[in-house]
């Protein structure tokens, strides 16, 4: 069985919860009062909640367009009140509440009076501070731990705290890249199957909360590969494959004239995908679980990392400047 299926439960979850807060407690010099500012692509922050909901507009009633996970370094693009527009490594943009990000500081009484905003505020990092964060040793969580508010894929800075259920992120990413093609494909499929029955959630890309491209992106991420966020972007990755040559692990894209859905081939012309829920369907007409939506493209990612369009290519996490400083 895959390593994320056999890890023992966390020990000392209260202590690990403190580890998860280590990012928020980092001492950083860049301070900025909460409020509306101009776009500044040199400012950065780190996600400090297990899964931050990214919204289309800076309000809670706006749709969730995506999610991003604890430990992810994001660009701070714009601020409106306590909302921050960020760009994630995929790359993808959306609005999150500023307290889903670190580092933070408390507003002074004078600042609260001036801004009519209260409590803590985001104090974004400079590029130099962001590079320091990327170079810092980190652990990645390989199993959901609800009692510690940690999810698979979350990252925290390494400390002397016991590392039960977590591994060194840099070493893990290197091992994932070195794994055989056949094993990599099986690992991706087995992870996707572990979420069978999970309900579809628009914008979801965290454990148990997936839209179609959120599922494919997460399963590839947890196997050391960074894909772009949306199906319309993922279809530009890898190489095109004829239907007759489709194999396990290939991504299958559906739509009428443009891509609107993506699935993972699991062999025998069957797919696993998030469509109403995470489920398995057949691409063979006449079979009882036949999924008859029009197939536009089949793309092979494994074996073709770094290939694709000029704008969108799959990338090993170990080689991504969004996760490792060069």
C-alpha positions as CSV (number, residue, x, y, z in Angstrom):
1,X,0.0,0.0,0.0
2,X,1.0,3.6,-0.6
3,X,2.8,5.4,2.2
4,X,0.0,7.9,2.8
5,X,-2.3,4.9,3.5
6,X,-0.1,3.2,6.2
7,X,1.3,6.1,8.3
8,X,0.5,5.7,12.0
9,X,-1.8,8.3,13.6
10,X,-0.2,11.4,14.9
11,X,1.1,11.3,18.5
12,X,0.9,14.5,20.6
13,X,-1.6,16.3,18.3
14,X,-1.7,19.3,20.6
15,X,2.0,19.8,20.1
16,X,1.6,19.4,16.3
17,X,-1.1,22.0,16.3
18,X,1.5,24.4,17.7
19,X,3.8,23.4,14.9
20,X,1.2,24.3,12.4
21,X,1.2,27.8,13.9
22,X,5.0,28.2,13.5
23,X,4.6,30.0,10.2
24,X,2.4,32.6,11.8
25,X,5.0,33.2,14.6
26,X,7.9,33.9,12.2
27,X,9.6,37.2,13.0
28,X,9.5,39.4,9.9
29,X,10.3,43.1,9.4
30,X,7.9,44.2,6.7
31,X,4.9,45.8,8.3
32,X,1.9,47.3,6.5
33,X,-1.3,48.6,8.0
34,X,-4.4,46.8,6.7
35,X,-6.2,48.7,4.0
36,X,-6.4,49.2,0.3
37,X,-3.1,49.3,-1.6
38,X,-1.9,49.2,-5.2
39,X,-0.9,45.9,-6.7
40,X,2.6,44.9,-5.6
41,X,4.0,41.7,-7.0
42,X,7.0,41.9,-4.7
43,X,4.9,41.2,-1.6
44,X,4.3,37.6,-0.3
45,X,2.6,35.7,2.4
46,X,2.2,32.1,3.6
47,X,-1.1,30.2,4.0
48,X,-1.6,29.4,7.7
49,X,-4.9,27.5,7.6
50,X,-5.4,23.9,6.5
51,X,-7.3,24.9,3.4
52,X,-8.0,28.6,2.5
53,X,-11.0,29.3,0.3
54,X,-10.2,31.6,-2.6
55,X,-13.2,33.6,-3.8
56,X,-13.9,35.4,-7.1
57,X,-14.7,38.7,-5.3
58,X,-13.7,40.1,-1.9
59,X,-16.8,39.0,0.0
60,X,-18.0,35.8,1.7
61,X,-21.0,35.5,-0.6
62,X,-18.8,35.3,-3.7
63,X,-18.2,31.9,-5.3
64,X,-15.3,29.8,-4.2
65,X,-13.0,29.6,-7.3
66,X,-10.2,27.5,-5.7
67,X,-8.5,26.5,-2.5
68,X,-4.9,26.7,-1.4
69,X,-3.2,24.7,1.4
70,X,-1.2,25.5,4.6
71,X,2.4,26.3,4.0
72,X,2.0,27.5,0.4
73,X,3.9,30.7,-0.5
74,X,1.6,33.1,-2.4
75,X,2.0,36.5,-3.9
76,X,0.0,39.4,-2.4
77,X,-1.5,41.3,-5.4
78,X,-4.1,43.6,-3.9
79,X,-5.9,44.4,-0.6
80,X,-9.4,45.6,0.2
81,X,-10.3,45.9,3.8
82,X,-9.5,42.5,5.4
83,X,-9.6,40.8,1.9
84,X,-6.4,39.9,0.1
85,X,-6.1,38.9,-3.6
86,X,-3.4,36.3,-3.9
87,X,-1.7,34.3,-6.7
88,X,-0.9,30.7,-5.9
89,X,1.9,28.6,-7.5
90,X,-0.4,26.9,-10.1
91,X,-0.7,30.0,-10.8
92,X,-4.2,31.0,-9.8
93,X,-5.8,34.1,-8.4
94,X,-8.5,34.7,-5.8
95,X,-9.5,36.6,-2.7
96,X,-8.9,35.2,0.8
97,X,-9.4,36.6,4.3
98,X,-6.1,38.1,5.5
99,X,-6.1,36.0,8.6
100,X,-5.7,32.9,6.4
101,X,-2.3,34.2,5.7
102,X,0.9,34.9,7.7
103,X,2.7,36.8,9.1
104,X,0.3,39.0,11.1
105,X,0.6,41.7,13.6
106,X,-1.9,43.4,15.9
107,X,-3.2,46.8,14.9
108,X,-2.6,49.6,17.4
109,X,-5.5,51.5,19.0
110,X,-4.7,54.5,16.8
111,X,-4.7,52.3,13.6
112,X,-8.0,50.7,14.6
113,X,-9.5,54.1,15.0
114,X,-8.2,55.3,11.7
115,X,-9.1,52.3,9.6
116,X,-12.3,51.1,11.4
117,X,-10.7,47.7,11.3
118,X,-9.9,45.7,14.4
119,X,-7.6,43.0,15.7
120,X,-4.8,41.5,13.6
121,X,-3.6,42.4,10.1
122,X,-1.5,40.8,7.5
123,X,2.1,42.0,7.4
124,X,3.3,40.7,4.0
125,X,6.9,39.6,3.4
126,X,9.4,41.1,1.0
127,X,11.0,39.0,-1.8
128,X,14.1,38.5,0.4
129,X,12.0,37.2,3.3
130,X,10.0,35.0,0.9
131,X,13.2,33.4,-0.4
132,X,14.3,32.8,3.2
133,X,11.0,31.0,3.9
134,X,11.5,28.8,0.7
135,X,14.9,27.8,1.9
136,X,13.7,26.9,5.4
137,X,13.3,23.1,6.2
138,X,9.7,22.0,6.1
139,X,7.6,19.0,6.7
140,X,4.7,17.8,4.5
141,X,1.7,16.1,6.0
142,X,0.9,12.7,4.3
143,X,-2.3,12.0,6.2
144,X,-5.3,14.0,7.3
145,X,-5.3,14.7,11.1
146,X,-8.6,16.4,12.0
147,X,-7.8,16.7,15.7
148,X,-4.8,18.9,14.8
149,X,-6.5,20.7,11.9
150,X,-4.0,19.4,9.4
151,X,-4.8,17.9,6.0
152,X,-2.8,15.9,3.6
153,X,-0.6,18.2,1.6
154,X,-0.2,20.8,4.4
155,X,3.3,22.0,5.0
156,X,4.8,23.5,8.2
157,X,8.3,24.7,9.1
158,X,10.5,22.0,10.7
159,X,11.1,22.3,14.4
160,X,12.4,19.9,17.1
161,X,8.8,18.6,17.6
162,X,8.2,14.9,17.0
163,X,7.5,14.4,13.3
164,X,5.0,11.5,13.5
165,X,3.0,11.4,10.2
166,X,5.1,14.1,8.5
167,X,8.3,13.9,6.4
168,X,10.9,16.3,5.2
169,X,9.4,18.1,2.2
170,X,12.6,18.5,0.2
171,X,13.5,14.8,0.5
172,X,10.0,13.7,-0.1
173,X,9.8,15.7,-3.3
174,X,13.1,14.3,-4.6
175,X,11.9,10.7,-3.9
176,X,8.6,11.3,-5.7
177,X,10.5,12.5,-8.8
178,X,12.7,9.4,-8.8
179,X,9.9,6.9,-8.5
180,X,9.3,4.6,-11.5
181,X,6.7,5.6,-14.1
182,X,4.6,2.5,-13.4
183,X,4.6,3.1,-9.6
184,X,3.9,6.8,-10.0
185,X,0.8,6.0,-12.1
186,X,-0.5,3.5,-9.6
187,X,0.0,5.9,-6.8
188,X,-2.0,8.7,-8.5
189,X,-4.8,6.3,-9.3
190,X,-4.9,4.8,-5.8
191,X,-5.0,8.2,-4.2
192,X,-7.9,9.2,-6.4
193,X,-9.8,6.0,-5.5
194,X,-9.4,6.7,-1.8
195,X,-11.8,9.6,-2.3
196,X,-14.5,7.6,-4.1
197,X,-17.9,9.0,-3.0
198,X,-16.6,12.4,-2.0
199,X,-19.1,15.1,-3.0
200,X,-18.3,17.5,-5.8
201,X,-17.4,21.0,-4.6
202,X,-16.9,23.9,-7.1
203,X,-13.5,25.3,-6.5
204,X,-12.4,22.4,-4.3
205,X,-8.9,21.1,-4.4
206,X,-8.3,19.8,-0.8
207,X,-8.8,16.3,0.6
208,X,-12.4,15.3,0.2
209,X,-13.5,18.6,-1.4
210,X,-12.9,18.5,-5.1
211,X,-14.0,19.8,-8.4
212,X,-12.8,17.9,-11.5
213,X,-9.4,19.7,-12.0
214,X,-9.0,20.0,-8.2
215,X,-9.0,16.2,-8.0
216,X,-6.5,15.7,-10.8
217,X,-4.3,18.5,-9.5
218,X,-4.3,17.2,-5.9
219,X,-3.5,13.6,-6.9
220,X,-0.6,14.8,-9.0
221,X,0.6,17.2,-6.3
222,X,0.7,14.5,-3.7
223,X,2.9,12.5,-6.1
224,X,5.4,15.4,-6.5
225,X,4.0,17.0,-9.7
226,X,2.6,20.5,-10.0
227,X,-0.2,21.0,-12.5
228,X,-2.0,24.3,-13.4
229,X,-5.3,24.8,-11.7
230,X,-8.1,24.5,-14.3
231,X,-9.0,21.8,-16.9
232,X,-8.6,24.3,-19.7
233,X,-5.0,24.8,-18.5
234,X,-4.2,21.2,-17.7
235,X,-5.1,20.2,-21.2
236,X,-2.1,22.2,-22.4
237,X,0.3,20.0,-20.4
238,X,2.1,16.9,-21.6
239,X,1.6,15.4,-25.0
240,X,-1.6,14.4,-27.0
241,X,-2.5,10.7,-27.1
242,X,-4.9,9.0,-29.5
243,X,-7.9,7.3,-27.9
244,X,-6.7,3.9,-29.0
245,X,-3.4,4.4,-27.1
246,X,-4.9,5.8,-23.9
247,X,-3.2,4.3,-20.8
248,X,-3.5,4.5,-17.0
249,X,-2.7,7.9,-15.6
250,X,-3.6,9.8,-18.8
251,X,-5.8,12.8,-18.4
252,X,-9.1,12.7,-20.4
253,X,-10.7,16.1,-21.3
254,X,-14.3,16.5,-22.2
255,X,-16.5,19.3,-23.7
256,X,-18.4,20.4,-26.8
257,X,-16.2,22.9,-28.4
258,X,-14.0,23.8,-25.4
259,X,-12.7,21.9,-22.4
260,X,-15.0,21.8,-19.5
261,X,-14.1,18.6,-17.6
262,X,-11.2,16.4,-16.8
263,X,-10.8,12.8,-15.6
264,X,-7.9,10.3,-14.9
265,X,-7.8,7.1,-16.9
266,X,-7.5,4.1,-14.6
267,X,-7.2,1.5,-17.4
268,X,-9.6,-0.6,-19.5
269,X,-11.1,2.6,-20.9
270,X,-12.4,3.5,-17.4
271,X,-12.0,6.9,-15.7
272,X,-12.1,8.3,-12.2
273,X,-13.3,11.9,-11.9
274,X,-15.2,14.4,-9.8
275,X,-18.6,14.7,-11.5
276,X,-21.4,15.1,-8.9
277,X,-19.1,13.0,-6.7
278,X,-15.8,11.3,-7.1
279,X,-16.8,8.2,-9.2
280,X,-15.7,5.7,-11.8
281,X,-17.2,5.5,-15.2
282,X,-16.6,3.7,-18.5
283,X,-15.8,5.3,-21.8
284,X,-17.2,2.2,-23.7
285,X,-20.7,2.8,-25.1
286,X,-23.2,0.2,-23.9
287,X,-21.6,-0.4,-20.5
288,X,-23.9,0.4,-17.6
289,X,-21.6,3.0,-16.2
290,X,-20.9,4.6,-19.6
291,X,-20.0,8.3,-19.5
292,X,-21.1,9.7,-22.8
293,X,-19.7,13.3,-22.7
294,X,-17.7,14.2,-25.8
295,X,-14.0,13.6,-25.5
296,X,-11.9,16.4,-26.8
297,X,-8.3,15.5,-25.8
298,X,-6.3,12.9,-24.0
299,X,-3.0,14.1,-22.6
300,X,-0.1,12.1,-21.1
301,X,1.7,13.8,-18.2
302,X,3.8,11.0,-16.7
303,X,7.0,10.6,-18.7
304,X,6.5,14.1,-20.2
305,X,7.1,16.5,-17.2
306,X,8.2,19.8,-18.5
307,X,6.4,19.4,-21.8
308,X,3.3,21.3,-23.0
309,X,2.4,24.7,-24.2
310,X,4.6,27.7,-23.8
311,X,2.4,28.9,-20.9
312,X,1.4,25.7,-19.1
313,X,3.7,22.7,-18.4
314,X,3.7,20.1,-15.6
315,X,6.6,20.5,-13.2
316,X,8.3,18.4,-10.6
317,X,7.8,20.1,-7.2
318,X,11.5,19.7,-6.5
319,X,12.2,21.9,-9.5
320,X,9.5,24.5,-8.8
321,X,10.7,28.0,-7.7
322,X,7.3,28.4,-6.1
323,X,8.3,25.7,-3.5
324,X,12.1,25.8,-3.5
325,X,14.5,28.7,-3.6
326,X,17.3,28.2,-6.2
